[in-house]
Amino acid sequence: MKKQDTLENQVNIVYLGLGSNLGNRKINIEKAKFLLNKNDINVIKFSSYYETKSWPNDNFPKYYNIVLKIETSLSPVSLLNKIKFIEKKVGRKRAKKNYPRLCDIDILDYSKRVLFLESNGLKLQIPHPRLHYRNFVLVPLFEIDKNWKHPKFKENISQLIFKNGLRVLRTIKLI
């Protein structure tokens, strides 16, 4: 008898970070949002678009970034598999780490849980392991949930943004 994942078949609130720095960045993100909705993922709220320099190489094209608040009954691993499928549908090709891409989707927070999972060669760490360092994700997340707290560190989002330094905020431009 197969053990059912306890996170499956219940509605979970999840935050996703979407980014694109190749092609028509806004259309790439809009296509990803559309495909998420078609794949058992209900987008309930989304941030504005933010344009940020590419990191760690700011010679690469600038990114558009948004954060989505979604509802899903998919388990974390099933959600990750859907995300990888959607990234490919939008046109993402695997390249070197931190290289330009048409579509990047990260699971930032999955129902306030702290998880580390491995499945079929994929590793999934929730919350995203570098979330608390990235104002390009924290600022749009703050826009849609000012009361969000980091599930692992228990710090509120304002504290995390402030820790990263206000100079970083000046590099983010609302679109």
N, C-alpha and C positions, 0 to 999 in steps of 0.2 A: 504494500500500500504506500503510495506516494504521500509524503507529508506536505500539506498545503502551507504555503508561505503565509504567515500571520498578517503580513502587510497587504496581501492581495484581497480583492473583493470588498474592501472598505474604501471610502473616499478619503483621499489624502490631499492635503494642501502642500503644494510644492512650488518652489521658486526656481526659475530657469534664467540663465544669462544667455543672450543671443548676440552674436557679433559677426561682422562681415567687413573685409577690407579689400575685396576684389570685385570687379564688375559693378553693376548697379546695386550698391550696398543696401539701399532701402528696399528694393524689390526682392533681393535675396532674403532679407529678414521677413518681409511680408509673406513670401512664399512658404518659408519655414513655419510661420504662425498658422497659415492656412492648412498645411500638412499636419501640424500638431492637432488641430481641431478635428481633422478627418481620421485620426488614429487614436481614439479613446482618450484624448487629452483635451479638457475643456479650459480654454483660456478665459479667466474671469476678470483679469485686470492686467494692464501693461503700462510701462513707463513711457515717457517721451524718448526720442532718439537723442543720443549723446555722441558727439564726435570726439575721438581721442587719438593721440599719437600712438603709433605702433610701439609695442614694447617686446623685447629689449632693444630692437633696432628701429629707431625713429626715422630711418631712411625708407622704410617700407611704407606703403600707403596707409593713410589714417583709417581707423575703425569707426563704424557706426555700432553702437551698443544699446541694447534695451534689456529690461528685466520683465519677465512675465510671472504672474501669479496664476497657477493652474490648479485644477482639480483632476484627479485621476484615481482609478482603482487599480492601476497597474502596479506591480511590485517594483522596487528600485531597479532590479536587473532587467525586467521587462521594459521599463521606461527607458533605461539606457540603450537597450537594443532598438527600440523605436526611434530614439534620438539619432543613433548611428545611421539607421535606414533613411531618416529624413535628411540628415546632412548630405548623404550620397545623392538623394533625389534632387536636392538643390544644386548639386554639382561639386561637392567637396571631394577632393582627391587627397589622399594621405601624402604629406610632405614632411620635411624636417620640422622639429618642434619649433613653435613660435614663428613659422613662416606664414606669409599671406594666405588667406583662404576665403572662399565664397561664403561659407557658413560654418559657424562654430556654435554649438549649444552645450552648455554646462549645467549640470544639476547643482544648484547652490545650496538648497535646503530641502529636505524631504520630511515634512511633518515634524520638524523640530527634533529629529533623531540624529544620533551620532552612529555612523555605520562604516564598516570597511568590508567590502565584498569582492570576491573574485569569481568570475564565471566565464568559461570558454576563452580564457586568455585576456579577458577584460578586467581591469581593476576599477573599482568604484569606491571613492571615499566621499562620505557626506558628513558634515557640510564640505563643500569644495575646499581642498587643503590650503589654497592661497586666497580665499575669499576675503579674509580680514585685512589683506594688504592692498586690495584693488579698489580704489575709489571709482574706477570706471564701471564697477559693478555695484559698489555700495551706494553711490549717489542715486542711480536709478531705483535701487531697492528702497532707499529712504523715501523717494518720491511716492512709491505705492504702499509702503508700510512703515510709517514713522516709529512704530512700537516694536519693530522686529528686534529680536535678540539672537546673538550667535549661540547656537545650540551647545557648542562645546565650551566656549569661554564665558558664556553668560553675560557678555557685555552688550549694551544696546548699540544700535547702529550709529547714533550720534557720536558716541565715544570712539568707535572704530574709525570713523571718518576723521575725527579730530586728531587721533593718534597718527594717522598717515600724513598729517600736515596740510594746512590750508593752501599752501603753494600748489599742491597737486590739483586742488579744485579749480584753480585758475586755468589749468590746461584743458578742462572739460568745457565744451561748448554745446549748449542746448540747441537742438535743430528743430 
